Structure formats: structure tokens, C-alpha cells
Amino acid sequence: MDETLRATQIIQDQMEAMRLYTWDQLNTTGVVPATFTASYYPTNAAGSTGNNFNYTGTVKFSNVSMPQMVYANDNKAATVTVKWTREGISHTKTLTTFVSRYGMHNYLYHSY
């Protein structure tokens, strides 16, 4: 598996998990971990002998600067960054997206 592809998978995993948090959870310090590590080879993966290494990552939320939007306060920018070093070369991959107060979690966990 290509190490850049694995970094992309790790970022996607973090982003998919974020979609399920409520707005209050996203805005509560410590609910979404600010840092994480992930392995090149998932636990017990075939071929994981000798070539395994870890990625380190960060998750950051920031206010959206869109003054023309009435609902700017109901959105945050979420940035996931993954870093790794192989053969003495440092690599970084980053993805930023928006999360909304009225996002996917409202549809998945609606209580009747």
C-alpha cells in the first residue's frame, strides 16, 4: 500500500467520524481528540512484518470567516493534518472542510 494513500485513508476516517458528532460535542474541548496516531499497517494486517510505522495527526477547528453569510456562526472549518517520516523524508497531508451546526448527526440520531 502506498503511504500517501494510507494517509488519505486516515484523514477520511477522521472526517467521517466528525460528521457524527453533535455541534455541542464539536465545541467542547477534549471530546474530539486534538491529536492522534495511526499505523501504516492496521493491527494484525497481512504483511505487517518489519515495515510498520506511525502517522501522527492533528484535528483543529476554527471559526469561519464569511461575514456575508448570516449563518457563519453555525459553521466551523475542520482541518485534519497527517504527518509521517519515511527514509529521512518528512511528509504532510492536510484536508479542510466545513462542519455545520445542522449537519448529518441531526438525521442519524434523531430521537422520537
GITAFEN-V205461 format. One record per backbone hydrogen bond with DSSP energy under -1.0 kcal/mol. NH is the residue of the N-H (numbers start at 1). CO is the residue of the C=O. If there is no record, write none. Layout:
nh->NH co->CO
nh->NH co->CO
This chain:
nh->6 co->2
nh->7 co->3
nh->8 co->4
nh->9 co->5
nh->10 co->6
nh->11 co->7
nh->12 co->8
nh->13 co->9
nh->14 co->10
nh->15 co->11
nh->16 co->12
nh->17 co->13
nh->18 co->14
nh->19 co->15
nh->20 co->17
nh->21 co->18
nh->26 co->22
nh->27 co->23
nh->28 co->25
nh->31 co->28
nh->36 co->57
nh->38 co->55
nh->40 co->53
nh->45 co->42
nh->48 co->45
nh->55 co->38
nh->56 co->83
nh->57 co->36
nh->58 co->81
nh->59 co->34
nh->60 co->79
nh->62 co->77
nh->66 co->64
nh->69 co->66
nh->72 co->69
nh->74 co->71
nh->75 co->72
nh->76 co->99
nh->77 co->62
nh->78 co->97
nh->79 co->60
nh->80 co->95
nh->81 co->58
nh->82 co->93
nh->83 co->56
nh->84 co->91
nh->86 co->89
nh->89 co->86
nh->91 co->84
nh->93 co->82
nh->95 co->80
nh->97 co->78
nh->99 co->76
nh->101 co->74
nh->103 co->100
nh->106 co->103
nh->107 co->104
nh->108 co->104
nh->109 co->105
